[in-house]
Amino acid sequence: MARRELEKIHIRALTKIAGGASYSVTLPIEAIRRFKWRGRQKLIVEVDEKRNRLIIKNFKR
């Protein structure tokens, strides 16, 4: 698989999964490593409608 150009490295595609019941976005491996996230780790997804963005945070008990 070819590497992305540097200016396009943060561009990701929105993908339909589970027959259209859910969507997914692939996160850059550099970000996953920086935050030390693991597979199947619980994360919190917040919706900021005012700024039109999603915020992903680590779930802490």
Backbone as CSV, one residue per row, in Angstrom:
resi,resn,N_x,N_y,N_z,CA_x,CA_y,CA_z,C_x,C_y,C_z
1,MET,0.841,-1.173,0.000,0.000,0.000,0.000,0.890,1.241,0.000
2,ALA,0.573,2.199,-0.816,1.371,3.410,-0.941,1.133,4.345,0.242
3,ARG,2.158,5.091,0.610,2.029,6.057,1.701,1.379,7.330,1.190
4,ARG,0.650,7.985,2.064,0.014,9.253,1.703,1.052,10.374,1.641
5,GLU,0.761,11.382,0.846,1.603,12.565,0.820,1.496,13.258,2.177
6,LEU,2.530,13.959,2.590,2.560,14.572,3.911,1.386,15.511,4.171
7,GLU,0.979,16.295,3.193,-0.120,17.235,3.416,-1.475,16.540,3.509
8,LYS,-1.558,15.268,3.087,-2.828,14.537,3.118,-2.854,13.463,4.203
9,ILE,-1.876,13.455,5.087,-1.757,12.368,6.065,-2.917,12.353,7.072
10,HIS,-3.557,13.488,7.318,-4.641,13.545,8.295,-6.025,13.414,7.661
11,ILE,-6.106,13.175,6.382,-7.385,13.002,5.703,-7.802,11.542,5.813
12,ARG,-9.007,11.303,6.325,-9.515,9.945,6.527,-10.895,9.830,5.902
13,ALA,-11.274,8.614,5.523,-12.573,8.375,4.908,-13.560,7.848,5.941
14,LEU,-14.810,8.234,5.809,-15.899,7.729,6.631,-16.444,6.485,5.932
15,THR,-16.485,5.349,6.653,-16.864,4.073,6.057,-18.114,3.527,6.728
16,LYS,-19.041,3.045,5.922,-20.266,2.445,6.429,-19.987,0.984,6.792
17,ILE,-20.400,0.553,7.994,-20.211,-0.832,8.426,-21.530,-1.370,8.984
18,ALA,-21.595,-2.660,9.206,-22.765,-3.324,9.805,-24.032,-3.023,9.019
19,GLY,-23.949,-3.074,7.710,-25.121,-2.856,6.878,-25.654,-1.439,6.918
20,GLY,-24.829,-0.480,7.318,-25.247,0.920,7.356,-25.747,1.360,8.719
21,ALA,-25.720,0.455,9.712,-26.175,0.811,11.055,-25.125,1.613,11.812
22,SER,-23.874,1.522,11.393,-22.776,2.232,12.041,-21.795,2.736,10.995
23,TYR,-20.943,3.658,11.443,-19.881,4.185,10.594,-18.557,4.058,11.335
24,SER,-17.463,4.063,10.590,-16.138,3.993,11.204,-15.195,4.960,10.512
25,VAL,-14.180,5.368,11.272,-13.094,6.195,10.755,-11.802,5.559,11.240
26,THR,-10.858,5.346,10.356,-9.569,4.788,10.736,-8.701,5.902,11.311
27,LEU,-8.143,5.659,12.486,-7.289,6.650,13.145,-5.833,6.391,12.796
28,PRO,-5.018,7.430,12.717,-3.600,7.246,12.399,-2.876,6.481,13.513
29,ILE,-2.019,5.544,13.132,-1.293,4.731,14.099,-0.420,5.590,15.007
30,GLU,0.079,6.725,14.504,0.892,7.616,15.327,0.097,8.135,16.523
31,ALA,-1.175,8.466,16.321,-2.023,8.958,17.412,-2.316,7.844,18.409
32,ILE,-2.587,6.637,17.928,-2.859,5.504,18.805,-1.642,5.219,19.682
33,ARG,-0.478,5.247,19.107,0.752,5.000,19.873,1.029,6.123,20.869
34,ARG,0.794,7.365,20.476,1.054,8.501,21.358,0.188,8.434,22.618
35,PHE,-1.093,8.045,22.452,-2.009,7.961,23.588,-1.958,6.612,24.294
36,LYS,-1.156,5.679,23.743,-0.994,4.335,24.303,-2.324,3.596,24.409
37,TRP,-3.177,3.757,23.378,-4.446,3.040,23.314,-4.207,1.631,22.814
38,ARG,-5.074,0.707,23.193,-4.986,-0.696,22.793,-6.279,-1.113,22.114
39,GLY,-6.251,-2.234,21.436,-7.444,-2.768,20.798,-8.531,-3.068,21.819
40,ARG,-9.766,-2.801,21.474,-10.944,-3.039,22.314,-10.974,-2.164,23.569
41,GLN,-10.140,-1.130,23.615,-10.150,-0.205,24.744,-11.405,0.652,24.674
42,LYS,-11.983,0.959,25.830,-13.173,1.805,25.869,-12.781,3.268,25.700
43,LEU,-13.499,3.948,24.820,-13.272,5.360,24.550,-14.596,6.101,24.636
44,ILE,-14.551,7.382,24.949,-15.733,8.226,24.993,-15.723,9.103,23.744
45,VAL,-16.843,9.153,23.042,-16.976,10.008,21.859,-17.996,11.097,22.191
46,GLU,-17.538,12.339,22.204,-18.415,13.478,22.466,-18.680,14.220,21.164
47,VAL,-19.897,14.746,21.035,-20.279,15.506,19.847,-20.327,16.979,20.221
48,ASP,-19.544,17.791,19.522,-19.547,19.244,19.693,-20.233,19.833,18.466
49,GLU,-21.548,20.018,18.576,-22.319,20.516,17.427,-22.011,21.972,17.102
50,LYS,-21.629,22.734,18.116,-21.330,24.146,17.897,-20.143,24.318,16.955
51,ARG,-19.100,23.479,17.137,-17.901,23.566,16.300,-17.842,22.478,15.240
52,ASN,-18.897,21.655,15.160,-19.006,20.615,14.131,-17.817,19.643,14.184
53,ARG,-17.611,19.028,15.379,-16.494,18.104,15.526,-16.836,16.987,16.516
54,LEU,-16.075,15.911,16.447,-16.148,14.814,17.399,-14.900,14.854,18.263
55,ILE,-15.060,14.561,19.540,-13.941,14.525,20.468,-13.858,13.105,21.027
56,ILE,-12.700,12.466,20.899,-12.494,11.109,21.364,-11.586,11.159,22.591
57,LYS,-12.073,10.583,23.706,-11.307,10.595,24.957,-11.184,9.184,25.508
58,ASN,-10.163,8.978,26.314,-9.977,7.725,27.017,-11.054,7.592,28.093
59,PHE,-11.650,6.417,28.230,-12.634,6.141,29.264,-11.919,5.824,30.560
60,LYS,-12.173,6.613,31.580,-11.568,6.373,32.892,-12.681,6.118,33.887
61,ARG,-12.507,5.117,34.701,-13.538,4.794,35.703,-13.421,5.650,36.913
